[in-house]
Amino acid sequence: MDTEKQVPEVTPIPGAGIGAGEEEGLTSLSDDGNSSHSTSTEPTITVSTRGDGDGDPEAAPPSYSSVTAAAAAAEDAAYAAANSDLESFEKLAEIAAELKEHDVLDEELKQADGVKEEMEKELEENDGWVKILGNDSLMKKVITPGRPNVRPLRGDVCTIKIEGRLRDKEEVVFEQSHEMTVQLGDAEVIGGLDLAIPLMCKGETSTVSIAPRFGYGTIGTLPLVPPNAHLLYSIQLLDFAPEPELESLSVAQRRETGNRKRERGNWWYGRGEVSLAVQCYRRALEFLDEAEGGIALPKAEEDKKDALDLEAEDIKLLFEDRLKTYNNMAAAQLKLEAYGPALKSVEAVLRCQPTNVKALFRKGKILAQKGNTDEAITCFREAVRLEPENKTVIQELNRLSLKRKEERKNEKLLYKRMFNSANGNGDAKSSNPTDSKFGFKKSLNTAIVVGGVIVALAGVMAYRYGVS
């Protein structure tokens, strides 16, 4: 006789339900009907069996905690797979970038080889001459190679050995120096040399052919260099170095450099190259200003006293050289019709030397060009008072005084015509009684006309005497 197995009844546990197992532990039933609690925080899957002993047990549905654990495990697996794919993608990207860089490098090397071949071919065709600008106006030929790829940059101070000859008469040497110091880019040499020297290597000796456009132009440098002359230079680049810091230079060194640039500016000014002159003057002022960067003083105690006395004298000379440079730059700016900057330059001189005749004269010319005739005449009169025999200043003062008289005469005629017209309209009396009806309107029109003329004159006067 078969014995029927009894399925134990499940007694509900208070507080059990969805989510309860996560806070109070999971509840399971043993075969003897006693309940047991698991306090483990790890999610577990609880399975209840039922049925007879001969049949397969039927699994109960998983609890909420088991579902959450399974979802979390699936999410972790997906995240790991995604990270794995991302890492694989990054590795592939790195490999692709390396291959691309390798391809770019190969392409650049091919281009460099192509340029080298073209240059070698050009050198063979032109007997070693390199056309710097692509034509015959500026060419360079290496006689003795220097250190490869060691070239000066713009702004570097170069020491060169130089000899200049005429291309058509090579026996004529118009320039020669065994050790000349030039700064690239500061217009201290002619344009052709300023372009050719940066292409030379340290220790290199080259011949440079320069057309008139990049040489001495249509003026030349008589008597040795005629107008429109082609030049041949033999140059050796002995050494070069970056421009020194101003703080490291003594007053004497600043004066030497600043005056060299100022004199070069005077040379360009004399040739009519006013823009290059202004460039040189501006660079000279950077060295002739003792305030910027300070001044290097001696460190040895025994030399300080004598050196400081010499420094004081040099500072005085530096101050005078700076005022000369400002004055020269004002003259160049006046030729360029840059009246605003020119006025600032002369005022920089007059603040320190109010009796500087050159500055007063140039200020008068600037003010006259700006339409300030009365202020210009004042400057010229002060200059004549300081130098009564200065014919140039006297001539300019007389010319401007006559011009001012003409202006005043014209102004008086204008005033006279204006008031005569107004008085004529006001005194006219008509015997026609019909006209009396319109007397008020005529008086009003006259007043409007006179008022408009007065306003216009006031505007002219304000512009003439109020604008500086």
C-alpha positions as CSV (number, residue, x, y, z in Angstrom):
1,M,0.0,0.0,0.0
2,D,1.4,3.3,-1.1
3,T,2.0,5.8,1.6
4,E,1.0,9.3,0.5
5,K,3.6,11.9,1.3
6,Q,2.4,15.0,3.1
7,V,3.5,18.4,1.7
8,P,4.3,20.7,4.6
9,E,2.3,23.8,4.8
10,V,4.0,27.2,4.5
11,T,3.3,29.6,7.3
12,P,3.7,33.2,6.1
13,I,6.4,35.1,7.9
14,P,5.4,38.6,8.9
15,G,7.2,41.2,6.8
16,A,8.1,38.8,4.1
17,G,7.4,39.6,0.5
18,I,8.9,41.5,-2.3
19,G,12.1,43.1,-1.1
20,A,11.8,41.6,2.4
21,G,14.5,39.1,1.8
22,E,16.9,41.9,1.0
23,E,16.5,43.5,4.5
24,E,15.7,40.6,6.9
25,G,17.2,37.5,5.1
26,L,15.8,34.9,2.8
27,T,13.3,32.4,4.2
28,S,13.5,28.7,3.3
29,L,11.6,25.6,4.4
30,S,13.2,22.3,5.4
31,D,11.5,18.9,4.9
32,D,10.5,18.8,8.6
33,G,8.5,22.0,8.3
34,N,10.7,24.2,10.4
35,S,11.7,27.5,8.9
36,S,15.2,28.8,8.9
37,H,16.5,32.3,8.1
38,S,19.6,33.1,6.1
39,T,21.3,36.3,7.1
40,S,23.7,36.3,4.2
41,T,23.8,39.6,2.3
42,E,24.7,37.7,-0.9
43,P,21.6,37.2,-3.2
44,T,20.6,33.5,-3.1
45,I,18.1,31.6,-5.1
46,T,15.6,29.6,-2.9
47,V,13.9,26.6,-4.6
48,S,10.9,24.7,-3.0
49,T,10.1,21.1,-4.1
50,R,6.8,19.5,-4.1
51,G,5.2,16.3,-5.5
52,D,5.7,12.7,-4.7
53,G,9.1,11.0,-4.5
54,D,8.8,9.1,-7.7
55,G,8.2,12.2,-9.9
56,D,10.6,15.0,-10.9
57,P,10.4,18.0,-8.5
58,E,8.9,21.2,-9.9
59,A,11.0,24.3,-9.4
60,A,9.4,27.3,-7.8
61,P,9.7,30.8,-9.5
62,P,12.9,32.7,-8.5
63,S,12.5,35.5,-5.9
64,Y,13.1,39.2,-6.6
65,S,16.6,39.1,-5.3
66,S,17.6,36.3,-7.6
67,V,16.3,38.3,-10.6
68,T,18.3,41.4,-9.6
69,A,21.4,39.3,-9.2
70,A,21.0,37.8,-12.6
71,A,20.4,41.2,-14.2
72,A,23.5,42.6,-12.5
73,A,25.6,39.7,-13.7
74,A,24.3,40.2,-17.2
75,E,25.1,44.0,-17.0
76,D,28.6,43.3,-15.8
77,A,29.2,40.9,-18.6
78,A,27.9,43.4,-21.2
79,Y,30.1,46.2,-19.7
80,A,33.2,43.9,-19.8
81,A,32.4,43.1,-23.4
82,A,32.0,46.8,-24.3
83,N,35.3,47.7,-22.5
84,S,37.0,44.9,-24.4
85,D,35.6,46.2,-27.7
86,L,36.6,49.8,-26.7
87,E,40.1,48.7,-25.9
88,S,40.4,46.8,-29.1
89,F,39.1,49.9,-31.0
90,E,41.7,52.1,-29.3
91,K,44.5,49.7,-30.2
92,L,43.3,49.7,-33.8
93,A,43.2,53.5,-33.8
94,E,46.7,53.7,-32.4
95,I,48.0,51.3,-35.0
96,A,46.2,53.3,-37.7
97,A,47.7,56.6,-36.4
98,E,51.2,55.1,-36.4
99,L,50.7,53.9,-40.0
100,K,49.4,57.3,-41.0
101,E,52.4,59.1,-39.4
102,H,54.7,56.7,-41.1
103,D,53.0,57.4,-44.5
104,V,53.2,61.2,-43.9
105,L,56.9,60.9,-43.0
106,D,57.5,58.9,-46.1
107,E,55.7,61.5,-48.1
108,E,57.7,64.4,-46.6
109,L,60.9,62.5,-47.2
110,K,59.9,62.0,-50.8
111,Q,59.2,65.7,-51.2
112,A,62.5,66.6,-49.5
113,D,64.3,64.3,-51.9
114,G,62.5,65.9,-54.8
115,V,63.4,69.4,-53.7
116,K,67.0,68.3,-53.3
117,E,67.1,66.9,-56.7
118,E,65.7,70.1,-58.2
119,M,68.2,72.2,-56.4
120,E,71.1,70.0,-57.6
121,K,69.8,70.2,-61.1
122,E,69.4,74.0,-60.8
123,L,73.0,74.3,-59.5
124,E,74.3,72.3,-62.4
125,E,72.4,74.3,-64.9
126,N,73.4,77.7,-63.3
127,D,77.1,76.9,-62.6
128,G,76.5,76.7,-58.9
129,W,74.4,79.9,-58.6
130,V,71.2,79.7,-56.5
131,K,68.5,82.1,-57.5
132,I,67.2,83.3,-54.1
133,L,64.1,85.1,-55.4
134,G,63.6,82.8,-58.4
135,N,65.3,85.2,-60.9
136,D,68.7,86.8,-61.6
137,S,68.1,89.9,-59.3
138,L,69.6,88.2,-56.3
139,M,71.9,85.1,-56.6
140,K,74.3,83.3,-54.3
141,K,77.1,80.9,-55.0
142,V,78.9,78.9,-52.3
143,I,82.7,79.1,-52.5
144,T,83.6,77.4,-49.2
145,P,80.9,75.4,-47.4
146,G,80.4,76.0,-43.7
147,R,78.8,74.0,-40.9
148,P,75.7,72.3,-42.3
149,N,72.3,73.7,-41.1
150,V,73.9,76.2,-38.7
151,R,72.4,79.5,-39.9
152,P,71.6,82.8,-38.3
153,L,68.0,84.0,-37.7
154,R,66.4,87.4,-38.1
155,G,67.5,89.7,-35.3
156,D,70.8,87.8,-34.7
157,V,74.0,89.8,-34.6
158,C,76.4,88.6,-37.2
159,T,80.2,89.1,-37.7
160,I,81.2,89.0,-41.3
161,K,84.2,89.5,-43.5
162,I,83.0,91.4,-46.6
163,E,84.3,92.8,-49.9
164,G,82.1,94.6,-52.5
165,R,83.0,95.1,-56.2
166,L,81.2,96.3,-59.3
167,R,80.1,93.4,-61.5
168,D,81.1,95.2,-64.7
169,K,84.4,96.5,-63.2
170,E,85.6,94.0,-60.7
171,E,88.8,95.9,-60.1
172,V,86.8,98.6,-58.4
173,V,86.4,97.8,-54.6
174,F,83.9,100.1,-53.1
175,E,83.5,98.3,-49.7
176,Q,85.8,96.2,-47.6
177,S,85.9,95.1,-44.0
178,H,87.7,92.2,-42.3
179,E,85.3,92.1,-39.3
180,M,81.9,93.9,-39.7
181,T,79.1,93.6,-37.2
182,V,75.5,93.7,-38.5
183,Q,72.2,92.9,-37.1
184,L,69.9,91.0,-39.5
185,G,66.5,92.6,-40.2
186,D,67.5,96.1,-38.9
187,A,68.3,97.7,-42.3
188,E,72.0,97.9,-41.3
189,V,73.0,96.7,-44.8
190,I,71.5,96.9,-48.2
191,G,68.5,94.7,-48.9
192,G,70.3,92.1,-51.0
193,L,72.7,91.3,-48.1
194,D,69.9,91.3,-45.6
195,L,68.3,88.5,-47.6
196,A,71.4,86.5,-48.5
197,I,73.2,86.4,-45.1
198,P,70.5,84.3,-43.4
199,L,70.9,81.6,-46.1
200,M,74.6,81.2,-45.2
201,C,76.0,78.6,-42.8
202,K,78.5,79.4,-40.1
203,G,82.0,79.6,-41.6
204,E,80.7,79.7,-45.1
205,T,82.2,81.9,-47.8
206,S,79.9,82.9,-50.7
207,T,79.7,85.2,-53.6
208,V,76.4,87.2,-53.9
209,S,75.3,88.9,-57.0
210,I,72.9,91.9,-56.4
211,A,70.9,93.8,-59.0
212,P,70.4,97.6,-58.5
213,R,66.9,97.1,-57.0
214,F,68.4,95.3,-54.0
215,G,71.6,97.3,-54.0
216,Y,72.1,101.1,-54.2
217,G,69.3,101.6,-56.7
218,T,69.1,104.6,-59.1
219,I,71.1,106.8,-56.8
220,G,74.3,104.8,-56.2
221,T,77.0,105.9,-53.8
222,L,79.1,108.3,-55.7
223,P,81.9,108.4,-56.6
224,L,82.6,104.6,-56.4
225,V,79.1,103.1,-57.1
226,P,77.3,104.7,-60.1
227,P,73.5,104.6,-60.4
228,N,71.9,101.3,-61.5
229,A,75.1,99.3,-60.8
230,H,75.1,95.5,-60.4
231,L,77.2,94.4,-57.4
232,L,79.3,91.4,-56.5
233,Y,80.0,90.7,-52.8
234,S,82.4,88.2,-51.3
235,I,81.1,87.3,-47.8
236,Q,82.4,85.1,-45.1
237,L,80.1,84.4,-42.1
238,L,82.5,84.3,-39.2
239,D,80.1,84.1,-36.3
240,F,76.6,85.0,-35.1
241,A,74.7,85.2,-31.8
242,P,71.3,86.3,-30.6
243,E,70.8,90.0,-29.7
244,P,72.0,90.5,-26.1
245,E,69.5,91.5,-23.4
246,L,69.4,95.2,-22.6
247,E,70.0,94.5,-18.9
248,S,73.4,93.0,-19.7
249,L,74.7,96.0,-21.6
250,S,76.6,98.9,-20.1
251,V,75.8,102.5,-20.9
252,A,78.8,102.7,-23.3
253,Q,77.6,99.6,-25.1
254,R,74.1,101.0,-25.5
255,R,75.5,104.2,-26.9
256,E,77.6,102.4,-29.4
257,T,74.8,100.2,-30.7
258,G,72.2,103.0,-30.6
259,N,74.4,105.5,-32.4
260,R,75.2,103.0,-35.1
261,K,71.6,102.5,-35.8
262,R,70.9,106.2,-35.6
263,E,73.7,106.9,-38.1
264,R,72.3,104.2,-40.4
265,G,68.9,105.9,-40.2
266,N,70.6,109.2,-41.2
267,W,72.1,107.4,-44.2
268,W,68.7,106.1,-45.3
269,Y,67.1,109.5,-44.8
270,G,69.7,111.1,-47.0
271,R,68.9,108.7,-49.7
272,G,65.1,109.4,-49.5
273,E,64.3,106.0,-47.9
274,V,62.4,107.7,-45.1
275,S,60.5,104.6,-43.9
276,L,63.7,102.7,-43.4
277,A,65.1,105.7,-41.6
278,V,62.2,105.7,-39.1
279,Q,62.8,102.0,-38.6
280,C,66.4,102.6,-37.7
281,Y,65.5,105.5,-35.4
282,R,63.0,103.4,-33.5
283,R,65.5,100.6,-33.0
284,A,68.1,103.1,-31.9
285,L,65.8,104.5,-29.2
286,E,65.5,101.1,-27.7
287,F,69.2,101.2,-26.8
288,L,69.4,104.9,-26.0
289,D,66.8,104.8,-23.3
290,E,68.5,104.3,-20.0
291,A,65.2,103.5,-18.1
292,E,64.3,100.3,-19.9
293,G,65.9,97.2,-18.4
294,G,68.2,99.1,-16.1
295,I,72.0,99.6,-16.6
296,A,74.7,97.0,-15.9
297,L,77.0,98.3,-13.2
298,P,80.4,96.9,-12.2
299,K,80.5,94.3,-9.4
300,A,84.1,94.7,-8.1
301,E,84.1,97.1,-5.1
302,E,87.5,98.7,-6.1
303,D,86.2,99.6,-9.6
304,K,82.8,100.9,-8.5
305,K,83.7,104.5,-7.8
306,D,85.6,105.2,-11.0
307,A,83.1,103.2,-13.0
308,L,80.1,105.1,-11.5
309,D,81.7,108.4,-12.5
310,L,82.2,107.1,-16.0
311,E,78.6,105.8,-16.0
312,A,77.2,109.2,-15.0
313,E,79.1,110.9,-17.8
314,D,77.9,108.2,-20.3
315,I,74.3,108.6,-19.1
316,K,74.5,112.3,-19.9
317,L,75.8,111.5,-23.4
318,L,73.2,108.8,-23.8
319,F,70.5,111.3,-22.9
320,E,71.8,113.8,-25.6
321,D,72.0,111.0,-28.2
322,R,68.4,110.0,-27.5
323,L,67.2,113.6,-28.0
324,K,69.1,113.7,-31.3
325,T,67.4,110.5,-32.4
326,Y,63.9,111.9,-31.5
327,N,64.6,115.0,-33.4
328,N,65.7,113.1,-36.5
329,M,62.8,110.8,-36.3
330,A,60.4,113.8,-36.2
331,A,61.9,115.1,-39.4
332,A,61.4,111.7,-41.1
333,Q,57.8,111.4,-39.8
334,L,57.1,114.9,-41.1
335,K,58.2,113.9,-44.6
336,L,55.9,110.9,-44.3
337,E,53.1,113.3,-43.3
338,A,52.6,111.4,-40.1
339,Y,51.9,114.6,-38.2
340,G,50.6,112.9,-35.0
341,P,53.7,110.7,-34.3
342,A,56.0,113.6,-35.4
343,L,54.4,115.9,-32.9
344,K,54.9,113.3,-30.1
345,S,58.6,113.0,-31.1
346,V,59.3,116.8,-30.9
347,E,57.4,117.1,-27.7
348,A,59.6,114.3,-26.2
349,V,62.6,116.6,-27.0
350,L,61.0,119.8,-25.7
351,R,60.0,118.3,-22.4
352,C,63.7,117.8,-21.7
353,Q,65.1,120.7,-23.6
354,P,62.5,123.5,-24.0
355,T,65.0,125.7,-25.9
356,N,66.0,123.1,-28.5
357,V,65.7,125.2,-31.7
358,K,65.5,122.3,-34.1
359,A,62.6,120.8,-32.1
360,L,60.8,124.2,-32.0
361,F,61.3,124.7,-35.7
362,R,59.9,121.2,-36.5
363,K,57.0,121.6,-34.1
364,G,56.1,124.9,-35.9
365,K,56.1,123.1,-39.3
366,I,54.0,120.3,-37.9
367,L,51.4,122.7,-36.4
368,A,51.3,124.7,-39.6
369,Q,50.5,121.6,-41.6
370,K,47.8,120.7,-39.1
371,G,46.2,124.2,-39.6
372,N,47.3,125.7,-36.2
373,T,48.8,128.8,-37.7
374,D,48.9,130.9,-34.5
375,E,50.6,128.2,-32.5
376,A,53.1,127.5,-35.3
377,I,54.0,131.3,-35.4
378,T,54.6,131.2,-31.6
379,C,57.1,128.3,-32.0
380,F,58.9,130.1,-34.9
381,R,59.2,133.3,-32.9
382,E,60.6,131.4,-29.9
383,A,63.2,129.8,-32.2
384,V,64.1,133.2,-33.7
385,R,64.5,134.6,-30.2
386,L,67.0,131.8,-29.4
387,E,68.8,132.0,-32.7
388,P,68.3,135.4,-34.3
389,E,70.5,134.7,-37.2
390,N,68.9,131.4,-38.2
391,K,67.8,132.2,-41.8
392,T,65.7,129.1,-42.3
393,V,63.6,129.8,-39.2
394,I,63.2,133.5,-40.1
395,Q,62.1,132.6,-43.7
396,E,59.5,130.2,-42.4
397,L,58.3,132.7,-39.9
398,N,57.9,135.4,-42.5
399,R,56.1,133.0,-44.9
400,L,53.7,131.9,-42.2
401,S,53.1,135.5,-41.0
402,L,52.1,136.6,-44.5
403,K,49.7,133.7,-44.8
404,R,48.1,134.6,-41.4
405,K,47.6,138.2,-42.6
406,E,45.8,137.0,-45.7
407,E,43.6,134.7,-43.6
408,R,42.6,137.6,-41.3
409,K,42.0,139.9,-44.3
410,N,39.6,137.3,-45.8
411,E,37.9,136.9,-42.5
412,K,37.3,140.6,-42.1
413,L,35.8,140.8,-45.6
414,L,33.5,138.0,-44.8
415,Y,32.3,139.6,-41.6
416,K,31.8,142.9,-43.4
417,R,29.7,141.4,-46.2
418,M,27.7,139.5,-43.7
419,F,26.8,142.5,-41.5
420,N,26.2,144.8,-44.5
421,S,23.8,142.3,-46.0
422,A,22.0,142.1,-42.7
423,N,21.8,145.9,-42.2
424,G,20.6,146.5,-45.8
425,N,17.7,144.1,-45.3
426,G,16.7,145.7,-42.0
427,D,16.7,149.4,-43.1
428,A,14.9,148.9,-46.3
429,K,11.4,150.5,-46.0
430,S,8.7,150.0,-48.5
431,S,6.1,152.7,-49.3
432,N,3.8,150.0,-50.5
433,P,1.2,149.3,-47.7
434,T,0.8,145.8,-49.0
435,D,4.4,145.0,-48.0
436,S,3.8,146.0,-44.4
437,K,1.6,142.9,-44.1
438,F,4.6,140.8,-44.7
439,G,7.0,142.8,-42.6
440,F,7.1,140.3,-39.8
441,K,7.8,137.4,-42.1
442,K,10.7,139.3,-43.7
443,S,12.2,140.3,-40.4
444,L,11.9,136.7,-39.3
445,N,13.6,135.4,-42.4
446,T,16.4,138.0,-42.0
447,A,16.9,136.9,-38.4
448,I,17.1,133.3,-39.5
449,V,19.7,134.0,-42.2
450,V,21.9,136.2,-39.9
451,G,21.7,133.6,-37.2
452,G,22.8,130.8,-39.6
453,V,25.7,132.8,-40.8
454,I,26.8,133.5,-37.2
455,V,26.6,129.9,-36.3
456,A,28.6,128.9,-39.4
457,L,31.3,131.4,-38.6
458,A,31.4,130.3,-35.0
459,G,32.0,126.7,-36.3
460,V,34.9,127.9,-38.5
461,M,36.5,129.8,-35.7
462,A,36.1,126.8,-33.3
463,Y,37.7,124.5,-35.9
464,R,40.6,126.9,-36.6
465,Y,41.5,127.8,-33.0
466,G,40.1,124.9,-31.0
467,V,41.5,121.9,-32.8
468,S,45.1,121.1,-32.0
